[in-house]
Amino acid sequence: MTAAVGHKVIIWGQTLRPRTLPAAVGPVLLGQALVVSGDFAWFTALLCLLCALTLQLAVNLANDLFDGLSGVDQPDRLGPTRALQAGWLSASELRAGLAVTLGLAVASGLWLVLFGHWLLWGLGGLALFGVLGYSGGRRPYANRGLGEAAVWLFFGPVAVLGGLLAQQSPITREAAAAGILVGMPVAAILVVNNLRDRHTDARAGKITLAVRLGPGATRRLFAMLTVGPLAATLPLGLPSWAWGAWGATGLAALGLVREIRYRDGTALNGLLGMTALYALAMALWLGLRLVVAGG
């Protein structure tokens, strides 16, 4: 591999933002853990995971592309350097990458739709709109303070219940509740991102929720999205070791809340990955709790 090729691979690796992938993995694992044992198929579960991961990568590329073209990304950006804004990749290269990731997502999603529940047609179309409408088009919904709500929807109810529909497994009230809760810490990742970028976003006309609420209310929203799901899932009636798992997850949540109180600007970059890992831990806790309670 030549130095030029190696450099390009590194650039693509940074642009795809693999640190965001735990946010996509957790809800899928939770959904598959709730499948009735007689309905579970490993191939379907792997396709659900592939679809979720490629959709997440497509969102990352679309965000880099559309924010770069619209002028939202400027040289004084506080977050990790964007490939288009820095000149590392061209718009045509990002469009090609977006086409590949979306193609993989559509291919895996189409298989799930054909052999799963018919409602997946609607969820699949909604997911494509979510990828392309987040920062693209004339009126991106991320610019209207709707980004966190969309992230909660797609990484919560859609991911969990979509996995059950793909497996042709019944949807229970517990699964619906789990879908609602698991999306909350994933939405908290975007809260951190938008808190960091609130000044440059406001200047560019990108009116995110952090711009609307201000830093104090945004930090309180983060606390609600991270601690809230734990408060709703006290392991009452479960073995003592379940309290230990709940307590460890709770300590992680309180640590994140403490960190966001004292961080701002570029100091928030490290909190993004920490929150993504917490979202994965929260998904594992929810799955563990429901499986143990059901057993």
N, C-alpha and C positions, 0 to 999 in steps of 0.2 A: 504494500500500500504506500503510495507516494505521500509526501508531506502535505501536498495540496488536498488530496483526497481525505487524508486523516483530519486535516483542519476543517474540511466541510462536514465530516461526520460529527465532529465535536460541536460545530455550530448547530446542526440539526438536532443533536441531543439536547442542547440548551434550549432551543426554540420549542421543542415538543414539551418541555417542562415535565419530566417524569416524576418530580416530587409531588405533583398534584394527583397522581394515580391512586394512592391509597383512598382518596375520597370517592373514587369510582368503584373500587374493589369492595369496600365495606358493605354498602347497601345490597350489592349483588349477592355476596356471601350470606347476608342475613336473609334475603328472599329465598335462596336455595335451602337454607337450613330449616325453613318453615314449610317446605314441600312435604306433603304426606308421603311416607316412605314408599308406598306402592306405586306412586306416580313419578318417582324421581328417575331421571335419566342423565347420566354423566355427560353425554354428548351435548344435550340441551343446556346443561349447566355451563359447560365450557363456551358454548356459543353466546350465552347471556353475558359471560365475563368478557369475551372478545368484543361483543357489540358495545358494552359499556366503556371499555378501555379505548376503543377507536373513536367513539363519540367524544370522550374527554380530550383525546389528542386533537381531534378536529376542532373542538371549541378553542383550544389553545392556539392553534394555527390561525383560525378565523379572527380571534381577538388581536393577534399580532398584525395580521393583514389589514383588517378594517380600521383599527385604531391608528395604524401607521398612515393609511391613505387619507383618513379624515382629519389628520393633524392633531389628534388627541395626544399621541406620543410625541414629546418634545425632548430636546437634549437635556433638560433639567429634570427628567423623569427620575423619581426616587426609587422605583422598583428595579428588578433585574433588567438589564439592557434588552430591548426588543430588536429582533433581527432586521426588520425592514427599516426601522428608524435609524439603526446604526449602519445600515448599508451592507450588512453581512449576507443577506439574502434579498433577491429581487422580488417584486410583487408576483411575477410569473412563476418563480420557484415556489413561493408560498401557496399560490393557487394550485400548482401541481401537487404539493404535499396535502393540501386540503382535499383535493379530488381523490387522492389515494386513500386517505384515512376515512373519508366519507364513503368511498366505494366499499371498503372493508366492512364498515358499519352497516351499510345497506345490504350487502351480501349476506352477512350473518343474521341481520334482522329479518331479511326476507325468508330465510329458512325457518326462523322462529315463528314468523307469521303464518307460513304455509302449514306448519305442523302443530301450531299452538291454537290458542283461542282467537276468535275473529276480532275481539276488541283490540288485539295487538296492532291491527291496521291503523286504528286511530292513534294509539300511543306512539307508533313508529313515525307517523306524519307529524305528530306534536314534537317528537324529539328532533326531527330535521329542522323544523321551524325554530326550535330552541337553539340549535347550533348556529344557524345562519342569521337569525333575527336578534341574537344577543348584542352584537356590535356592528352588524351589517344592515344594509338597506337604508331607506330614507329616514326612518324613525326607529333606531335601535332601542329595544326596550331597556337595555342596561343604562342608557342615557336618560331614562325617565324614572329612575329609582325603583325599577322592578327586578333588578338582577338577583337580589337575595331571595325574593319570592320564587323566581324561576328555578334557581339552584335548589331550593328546598323541595319544589315540586318534582324535578327530574331525578334528584338524588335521594328522594324520600319515597313518596307513594308510587311514582312511576317505576322506579327501579325495583322496589320490593314486590309490588303487586304485579308488575309486568313479568317478573321472574316466575311467579306462581301461575300466571296465565300461560306462559310459555311451556310450563310443565303440565298444563291441564290439571292443576291442583286446585282444590277449593280455597276460596279466600275467606278467612275467618276474621272476627272482630279483632283478635289479638294481632293478626298480621297487618290489618289496616292501621291499628294504633302504632305498631312498630314502624310502619312506613312513615307515619307522621313524625315520629320522634327521631328516627335516624337521619332524616334530612336536615334537622336543625343544626347540628355541629358542622355539617358540610357547608351550609349557608354562612356559618360563622367565619369560614375561610375567606369568603368574599367580603365580609364585613371588615376584616383586617386589611385586605387589599384596598378597599375603598376608603378606609380611615387614613391609611398612608397617603393615598393619592388625592385627598379631598381638595387641596389647594390647586394643583395643576388641573384636575378635572373641572373644577368650577371655572377656571380661567378659559378652558377649552369649550365650555358650554355643555359639559357632560354632567348632568344633574343626578348624581347617584344618591342613594339613601343617606350616605355619610354627609354629603353636601347639604341635603335637606335638614338632617337632624342636628348636625354639629357634633363635635368630638365627645362631649359628655354623654349625650343620649346614645350615640353610636357605641360607646364602651358599655353602657348598660344593656344595649341590645345584644352585644357579644356575650355578656354574662348570662343573659336569659337563654340564649341559644346553646350554650355549653353546659350550664348547670341545670337548666330546666328539664331536659330528658332524664337526668339522673334522679332529680327530685320526684319525677313521675313514676320511677321504677324501683321503689324501695323493695328489697328482696324479702318481703314479709312472708312467713311460712316456709322459707327455703332453708337449706342447711347452713350452718355457721360459715362454711368456706365461701358461700355465695356473698355473705356480707363482706368478707375480705376482698373479693373481686370488685364488689360495688365501691368499697371504701378506697381501693387503689385507683379506680377510675375517677372517683370524686376528688381525690388529692390532685390528680392530673388536671382536672377541670379548674379547681381553685388556683392551681399554679398558673394556668393560662390567664385567668381573670386578673390575678395579681400582676402578671407581666404586662398586660395591655394597659393597665392603669399608669404604668411608669414609662412606657415606650411610645415613641412617635417617630414619624419620618422614616428614614432608612433603618432605624432600629427595629421596625416592625417586620422587616423582611424575614428574619429568623423565625418569627412567630407564625408565619404562613405554613411552613413545613411542620412545625409542632402541632398546629391546629389540625392539619390534615391527618397526622398520625393519631391524634386524639379522636377524630371522627371515625377512623378505623377501629380504635379501641372501643368506642361507644357502640358501634355495630356489632362487634364481637360480644360485648356485654349483653346487649339486647337479645342476641341469638341464644346465648347461654342461659339467660334468665327464662326465656320462653320455652326452650327445650327442657330445662330442668323442671320448670313448673308443670309442663305438660306431661312429663314422665312420672 
